[in-house]
Amino acid sequence: MGYVSMSKGFLAKDGIVVLEIDEALPKSKIGMMPEVHERWLGLIHGAITDLAKKDNVPKFSKAMVGIHITTAMSGKKNQLWDTSNRAINLMLNNLKGVFFPDDNIEHIMVL
């Protein structure tokens, strides 16, 4: 399975949807600058729009959401990337309603 470039979506076989955003995930949504938030909304929705142009966007009653993040390692401990300090919910909030009805435990599982 291959990936496409920044903010492109595609449907892989067996009902797996892959959206790749080639940009660092913002830090916590708290205190996020509005322009960063808006940019990420545009990247996520742009990828979904691109996917819709290629194929039907699937709707799942239950979905497993895997978030794969790649980032450069830093030698400084205070600059290490920490998932609790990233706006993971920015992605989940913008996938619900498109791919699954809600982002609660009844509809998704996050890896």
Summary of the structure (lengths in Angstrom):
residues: 111
radius of gyration: 14.6
end to end distance: 18.5
largest distance: 44.5
contacts: 268
relative contact order: 0.20
helix: 34%
strand: 18%
